[in-house]
Amino acid sequence: MKLFEEHGYHGVSVHQIVKESGTSKGGFYHHFQSKEELLYVIHDYFISYVLTKAQEVITTNQSPTEKLQSIIRSFVKVFHLYKPHISVFYQESIYLKAPYIGIIKAKRDEYRNIIFKVVEEGIQHGEFRSELPVEITGMSILGMVNWTYKWYRVDGEKSIEEIADIFTDLILQSLWTDKARQNKAYDRYLIKNVALEK
């Protein structure tokens, strides 16, 4: 990942990878069929993480608000846990070809559809505003959180948990109906109350 970040995918050879990691070409090809498969594995790490977390959430009996809050938190957290992976992904994903790009796309589509499903469920339960189109709302959430990779710094002013709390407040308050706002159990998701709890 360090080499890909510094020199780009095409600027790095398998020879450089094994030299930098202190392994051998035989060892490399024992684990990866090609440099492209290594790039795929780097991408797959964080996509699989957020997808697994989202899949776990939608099988629970939580309310739509609680589900979306959990999804947002795990989504934001990935930019801390897998920051180097994500940097490489955004810089080098254009070099992924079939079958790897298809696998990644399928996982990204599944994740997107889970968010759509939770937003739709929130509308059906009267927690999220019905005048907001599901797909545009879902894509707005994805776009807002995805951009974190551009500006998040591990040593920044806010921790990743604090950033997750801010995103949660912004997103839920924009979606909630009056009915949801009156649910006192949801007060804990508002920044002013999160700060008090800490």
DALIN-V267303 format. One record per pair of residues at least 4 apart in sequence whose ideal C-beta (glycine too) atoms are under 8 Angstrom apart, sorted by the first residue. I is the first residue (numbers start at 1). GAP is how many residues later the second one is. D is the distance in Angstrom with one decimal. If there is no record, write none. Layout:
# DALIN-V267303
i->I gap->GAP d->D
i->I gap->GAP d->D
This chain:
# DALIN-V267303
i->1 gap->4 d->6.1
i->1 gap->41 d->6.1
i->1 gap->83 d->4.4
i->1 gap->84 d->6.5
i->1 gap->86 d->7.7
i->1 gap->87 d->5.3
i->2 gap->4 d->6.3
i->2 gap->18 d->7.4
i->2 gap->82 d->7.4
i->3 gap->4 d->5.8
i->3 gap->9 d->4.5
i->3 gap->13 d->6.0
i->3 gap->14 d->6.4
i->3 gap->17 d->6.0
i->4 gap->4 d->6.8
i->4 gap->5 d->5.7
i->4 gap->8 d->6.0
i->4 gap->35 d->7.4
i->4 gap->38 d->7.6
i->4 gap->84 d->4.7
i->4 gap->87 d->7.3
i->4 gap->88 d->5.9
i->5 gap->79 d->6.7
i->5 gap->82 d->5.6
i->5 gap->83 d->6.1
i->5 gap->86 d->7.2
i->7 gap->4 d->3.4
i->7 gap->5 d->5.1
i->8 gap->4 d->7.2
i->8 gap->83 d->7.0
i->8 gap->84 d->6.8
i->9 gap->26 d->7.7
i->9 gap->30 d->6.2
i->9 gap->82 d->7.8
i->9 gap->83 d->4.2
i->9 gap->86 d->4.8
i->10 gap->85 d->7.2
i->12 gap->4 d->5.3
i->12 gap->5 d->6.4
i->12 gap->23 d->7.6
i->13 gap->4 d->7.2
i->13 gap->22 d->7.9
i->14 gap->4 d->6.4
i->14 gap->11 d->6.3
i->14 gap->14 d->5.9
i->14 gap->21 d->5.6
i->15 gap->4 d->6.2
i->15 gap->10 d->7.3
i->16 gap->4 d->6.0
i->17 gap->4 d->6.1
i->17 gap->11 d->6.5
i->17 gap->18 d->7.4
i->17 gap->21 d->7.5
i->18 gap->4 d->7.9
i->18 gap->5 d->4.9
i->18 gap->6 d->5.8
i->18 gap->7 d->5.5
i->18 gap->9 d->7.1
i->18 gap->10 d->5.3
i->23 gap->4 d->4.2
i->23 gap->5 d->6.1
i->24 gap->4 d->7.0
i->25 gap->4 d->6.2
i->26 gap->4 d->6.3
i->27 gap->4 d->7.1
i->28 gap->4 d->6.1
i->29 gap->4 d->7.2
i->32 gap->5 d->4.5
i->32 gap->6 d->4.8
i->32 gap->9 d->7.1
i->33 gap->4 d->4.8
i->34 gap->4 d->7.4
i->35 gap->4 d->6.7
i->36 gap->4 d->6.5
i->36 gap->59 d->7.1
i->36 gap->60 d->6.9
i->36 gap->61 d->6.9
i->36 gap->64 d->6.6
i->37 gap->4 d->6.4
i->37 gap->63 d->7.1
i->38 gap->4 d->6.6
i->39 gap->4 d->6.7
i->39 gap->49 d->7.4
i->39 gap->53 d->6.1
i->39 gap->56 d->6.5
i->39 gap->57 d->6.2
i->39 gap->61 d->7.6
i->40 gap->4 d->6.0
i->40 gap->56 d->6.2
i->40 gap->60 d->3.9
i->40 gap->63 d->7.3
i->40 gap->64 d->7.1
i->41 gap->4 d->6.8
i->42 gap->43 d->5.2
i->42 gap->46 d->5.4
i->42 gap->47 d->6.9
i->43 gap->4 d->6.2
i->43 gap->42 d->7.2
i->43 gap->45 d->7.8
i->43 gap->46 d->5.0
i->43 gap->50 d->6.5
i->43 gap->53 d->7.0
i->43 gap->57 d->7.8
i->43 gap->61 d->5.5
i->44 gap->4 d->5.5
i->44 gap->59 d->7.4
i->44 gap->60 d->6.9
i->44 gap->63 d->7.7
i->45 gap->4 d->6.6
i->45 gap->37 d->5.9
i->45 gap->40 d->5.2
i->46 gap->4 d->6.6
i->46 gap->32 d->5.1
i->46 gap->35 d->7.4
i->46 gap->36 d->3.8
i->46 gap->39 d->4.9
i->46 gap->40 d->5.9
i->46 gap->43 d->7.3
i->47 gap->4 d->6.1
i->47 gap->57 d->6.3
i->47 gap->60 d->4.9
i->47 gap->61 d->6.5
i->47 gap->64 d->7.4
i->48 gap->4 d->6.0
i->48 gap->59 d->6.8
i->49 gap->4 d->6.5
i->49 gap->25 d->7.7
i->49 gap->29 d->5.8
i->49 gap->32 d->7.0
i->49 gap->33 d->6.8
i->50 gap->4 d->6.3
i->50 gap->24 d->5.9
i->50 gap->25 d->5.6
i->50 gap->28 d->5.2
i->50 gap->61 d->6.1
i->51 gap->4 d->6.2
i->51 gap->56 d->5.3
i->51 gap->59 d->6.2
i->51 gap->60 d->5.0
i->51 gap->63 d->7.9
i->52 gap->4 d->6.5
i->53 gap->4 d->6.6
i->53 gap->17 d->7.5
i->53 gap->18 d->7.2
i->53 gap->21 d->3.8
i->53 gap->22 d->8.0
i->54 gap->4 d->6.6
i->54 gap->17 d->5.2
i->54 gap->20 d->7.1
i->54 gap->57 d->5.9
i->54 gap->60 d->4.6
i->54 gap->61 d->7.5
i->55 gap->4 d->6.9
i->55 gap->59 d->7.1
i->56 gap->4 d->7.4
i->57 gap->5 d->7.1
i->57 gap->10 d->5.1
i->57 gap->13 d->4.7
i->57 gap->14 d->5.6
i->57 gap->17 d->7.9
i->57 gap->61 d->7.9
i->58 gap->9 d->6.4
i->58 gap->56 d->5.9
i->58 gap->59 d->6.8
i->58 gap->60 d->6.8
i->60 gap->6 d->8.0
i->60 gap->7 d->7.1
i->62 gap->4 d->3.7
i->62 gap->5 d->5.0
i->62 gap->8 d->7.2
i->63 gap->4 d->7.0
i->63 gap->62 d->7.0
i->63 gap->64 d->6.7
i->64 gap->4 d->6.2
i->64 gap->54 d->5.7
i->64 gap->55 d->7.7
i->64 gap->57 d->4.6
i->64 gap->58 d->3.4
i->64 gap->61 d->5.5
i->64 gap->63 d->5.1
i->64 gap->64 d->6.6
i->65 gap->4 d->6.3
i->65 gap->57 d->6.7
i->65 gap->62 d->5.4
i->65 gap->107 d->6.4
i->65 gap->111 d->7.5
i->65 gap->115 d->6.1
i->65 gap->118 d->7.6
i->65 gap->121 d->5.7
i->65 gap->124 d->7.4
i->66 gap->4 d->6.5
i->67 gap->4 d->6.4
i->67 gap->51 d->4.9
i->67 gap->54 d->7.5
i->68 gap->4 d->6.2
i->68 gap->47 d->7.9
i->68 gap->50 d->5.2
i->68 gap->51 d->7.4
i->68 gap->54 d->6.8
i->68 gap->103 d->7.1
i->68 gap->104 d->6.9
i->68 gap->107 d->7.7
i->69 gap->4 d->6.4
i->69 gap->99 d->5.4
i->69 gap->103 d->6.8
i->69 gap->120 d->5.7
i->70 gap->4 d->6.5
i->71 gap->4 d->6.0
i->71 gap->43 d->7.3
i->71 gap->44 d->6.6
i->71 gap->47 d->6.6
i->72 gap->4 d->6.2
i->72 gap->69 d->7.4
i->72 gap->73 d->6.9
i->72 gap->92 d->6.6
i->72 gap->95 d->5.5
i->72 gap->96 d->5.2
i->72 gap->99 d->6.1
i->73 gap->4 d->6.2
i->73 gap->91 d->4.7
i->73 gap->95 d->6.8
i->74 gap->4 d->6.9
i->75 gap->70 d->5.1
i->76 gap->4 d->8.0
i->76 gap->69 d->6.0
i->76 gap->72 d->6.4
i->76 gap->84 d->6.4
i->76 gap->87 d->5.8
i->76 gap->88 d->4.0
i->76 gap->91 d->5.6
i->77 gap->4 d->6.0
i->77 gap->83 d->5.8
i->77 gap->84 d->7.9
i->77 gap->87 d->6.4
i->78 gap->4 d->5.4
i->78 gap->8 d->7.2
i->79 gap->4 d->6.1
i->79 gap->7 d->6.3
i->79 gap->69 d->4.6
i->79 gap->70 d->5.6
i->79 gap->73 d->5.0
i->79 gap->81 d->6.9
i->80 gap->72 d->7.2
i->80 gap->74 d->6.8
i->80 gap->80 d->3.9
i->82 gap->4 d->5.6
i->83 gap->4 d->6.5
i->83 gap->66 d->7.5
i->83 gap->69 d->7.3
i->83 gap->71 d->7.0
i->84 gap->4 d->6.5
i->85 gap->4 d->6.2
i->86 gap->4 d->6.5
i->86 gap->63 d->4.9
i->87 gap->4 d->6.3
i->87 gap->62 d->6.8
i->88 gap->4 d->5.4
i->89 gap->4 d->5.3
i->90 gap->59 d->6.3
i->92 gap->4 d->7.9
i->93 gap->8 d->8.0
i->93 gap->11 d->7.6
i->96 gap->4 d->4.8
i->96 gap->5 d->4.3
i->96 gap->8 d->6.6
i->97 gap->4 d->5.9
i->98 gap->4 d->5.6
i->99 gap->4 d->6.2
i->100 gap->4 d->6.4
i->101 gap->4 d->6.0
i->102 gap->4 d->6.3
i->103 gap->4 d->6.7
i->104 gap->4 d->6.3
i->105 gap->4 d->6.1
i->106 gap->4 d->6.4
i->107 gap->4 d->6.4
i->108 gap->4 d->6.3
i->109 gap->4 d->6.2
i->110 gap->4 d->6.6
i->111 gap->4 d->6.9
i->112 gap->4 d->6.5
i->112 gap->26 d->6.5
i->112 gap->27 d->7.6
i->112 gap->30 d->6.4
i->113 gap->4 d->6.2
i->114 gap->4 d->6.5
i->115 gap->4 d->6.4
i->115 gap->23 d->4.5
i->115 gap->26 d->6.0
i->115 gap->27 d->6.7
i->116 gap->4 d->6.2
i->116 gap->18 d->5.4
i->116 gap->19 d->6.3
i->116 gap->22 d->4.5
i->117 gap->4 d->6.2
i->118 gap->4 d->6.4
i->119 gap->4 d->6.7
i->119 gap->9 d->6.1
i->119 gap->13 d->7.9
i->119 gap->15 d->5.1
i->119 gap->18 d->5.2
i->119 gap->19 d->5.4
i->119 gap->22 d->7.9
i->119 gap->56 d->7.4
i->120 gap->4 d->6.4
i->120 gap->14 d->5.1
i->121 gap->4 d->6.2
i->122 gap->5 d->4.5
i->122 gap->6 d->3.4
i->122 gap->53 d->6.6
i->123 gap->4 d->7.8
i->123 gap->5 d->4.9
i->123 gap->6 d->7.4
i->123 gap->7 d->5.1
i->123 gap->9 d->7.7
i->123 gap->11 d->7.0
i->126 gap->51 d->5.9
i->126 gap->53 d->5.1
i->126 gap->54 d->7.6
i->127 gap->48 d->7.7
i->127 gap->49 d->6.7
i->127 gap->50 d->6.1
i->127 gap->52 d->6.7
i->127 gap->53 d->4.2
i->128 gap->4 d->6.9
i->128 gap->9 d->7.8
i->128 gap->47 d->4.4
i->128 gap->48 d->6.8
i->128 gap->49 d->6.6
i->128 gap->52 d->7.3
i->129 gap->46 d->6.2
i->129 gap->47 d->7.4
i->129 gap->48 d->5.6
i->130 gap->47 d->8.0
i->132 gap->4 d->7.3
i->132 gap->5 d->4.7
i->132 gap->43 d->6.8
i->133 gap->4 d->6.3
i->134 gap->4 d->6.1
i->135 gap->4 d->6.1
i->136 gap->4 d->6.2
i->137 gap->4 d->6.8
i->137 gap->38 d->7.0
i->138 gap->4 d->6.5
i->139 gap->4 d->6.1
i->140 gap->4 d->6.1
i->141 gap->4 d->6.3
i->141 gap->30 d->5.9
i->142 gap->4 d->5.7
i->143 gap->4 d->6.6
i->144 gap->23 d->7.0
i->144 gap->26 d->7.6
i->144 gap->27 d->7.3
i->145 gap->22 d->6.1
i->147 gap->4 d->7.3
i->148 gap->4 d->4.8
i->148 gap->15 d->7.1
i->152 gap->4 d->6.7
i->152 gap->8 d->7.3
i->152 gap->11 d->7.0
i->158 gap->4 d->4.3
i->158 gap->5 d->5.1
i->158 gap->8 d->7.4
i->159 gap->4 d->7.1
i->160 gap->4 d->6.4
i->161 gap->4 d->6.6
i->162 gap->4 d->6.6
i->163 gap->4 d->6.5
i->164 gap->4 d->6.2
i->165 gap->4 d->6.5
i->165 gap->26 d->6.0
i->165 gap->29 d->4.8
i->166 gap->4 d->6.3
i->166 gap->25 d->6.4
i->167 gap->4 d->6.0
i->168 gap->4 d->5.9
i->168 gap->21 d->5.4
i->169 gap->4 d->5.9
i->169 gap->20 d->6.6
i->169 gap->21 d->5.6
i->169 gap->22 d->4.5
i->169 gap->25 d->7.8
i->170 gap->4 d->6.5
i->171 gap->4 d->6.4
i->172 gap->4 d->5.8
i->172 gap->8 d->8.0
i->172 gap->14 d->7.4
i->172 gap->17 d->5.6
i->173 gap->17 d->7.5
i->175 gap->5 d->7.9
i->176 gap->4 d->4.0
i->176 gap->5 d->5.2
i->176 gap->10 d->7.6
i->177 gap->4 d->7.2
i->178 gap->4 d->6.5
i->179 gap->4 d->7.3
i->180 gap->6 d->6.3
i->181 gap->5 d->7.6
i->186 gap->4 d->7.8
i->187 gap->6 d->5.2
i->188 gap->5 d->5.6
i->188 gap->6 d->7.0
i->188 gap->9 d->7.0
i->189 gap->4 d->7.7
i->189 gap->5 d->7.4
i->190 gap->4 d->6.8
i->191 gap->4 d->6.3
i->192 gap->4 d->6.9
i->193 gap->4 d->6.4
i->194 gap->4 d->6.7
